[in-house]
Amino acid sequence: MKIAVFAITGLLIVLGIMAQYKLVLGLNQNVSLVAGSDTYDYFESLYTYGDAGPPCYLVFKDVNYTYPGNLDQMNVIAA
């Protein structure tokens, strides 16, 4: 009987140690935000695509931002 108790106790300790590597620390930021808000969408995309690497920045040189055709073209590139 004592051997079974020690075996079960040992098994639970080993499972507890193994499980600690699978636990995610902290809460998701979206728990405290309103769904559909800009901040919620930002953290949702960060949570989903955060492991994709650093962000990519497009730098446009000598662009006339008052011309609607340039703005439309930049929106197409950004999409």
C-alpha positions in Angstrom: 0.0 0.0 0.0 2.8 2.4 0.9 4.6 1.6 -2.4 1.5 2.6 -4.3 1.2 5.9 -2.4 4.9 6.7 -3.0 4.6 5.8 -6.7 1.5 8.0 -7.2 3.2 10.8 -5.3 6.3 10.5 -7.4 4.3 10.4 -10.6 2.4 13.6 -9.7 5.7 15.3 -8.9 7.2 14.3 -12.2 4.0 15.4 -14.1 4.1 18.8 -12.2 7.7 19.4 -13.2 7.0 18.5 -16.8 3.9 20.7 -16.9 5.7 23.8 -15.7 7.4 24.1 -19.1 4.1 24.1 -20.9 2.5 26.9 -18.9 2.3 30.4 -20.4 3.1 33.1 -17.9 0.9 36.1 -17.5 -2.5 37.0 -19.1 -3.3 37.9 -22.6 -3.7 41.7 -22.8 -7.1 41.3 -24.6 -8.7 40.0 -21.4 -9.1 43.6 -20.1 -9.9 45.3 -23.4 -13.2 45.9 -25.3 -13.5 43.6 -28.3 -13.3 45.4 -31.6 -11.4 48.4 -30.3 -8.1 49.5 -32.0 -6.0 48.5 -29.0 -7.7 45.1 -28.9 -7.1 44.5 -32.6 -3.4 45.6 -32.2 -2.8 43.2 -29.3 -4.7 40.4 -31.1 -2.5 40.8 -34.2 0.6 41.1 -32.1 -0.4 37.9 -30.2 -1.1 36.1 -33.5 1.8 37.3 -35.6 4.3 38.2 -32.9 6.6 35.4 -33.7 6.9 36.4 -37.3 9.9 38.7 -36.6 10.5 42.4 -36.6 8.2 44.7 -38.4 8.9 45.9 -41.9 8.9 49.6 -42.6 8.5 51.1 -46.1 10.2 54.4 -46.6 9.0 56.5 -49.5 11.3 59.2 -50.8 10.2 62.3 -52.7 6.5 61.5 -52.6 3.8 64.1 -53.1 1.3 63.2 -50.3 -1.3 65.7 -51.6 -1.7 63.8 -54.9 -4.5 61.1 -54.4 -3.0 58.8 -57.0 0.2 58.5 -54.9 -1.9 57.7 -51.8 -3.9 55.1 -53.6 -0.7 53.5 -54.9 0.9 53.5 -51.3 -2.3 51.8 -49.9 -2.0 49.1 -52.6 1.7 48.5 -51.7 0.9 48.5 -47.9 -1.9 45.9 -48.4 
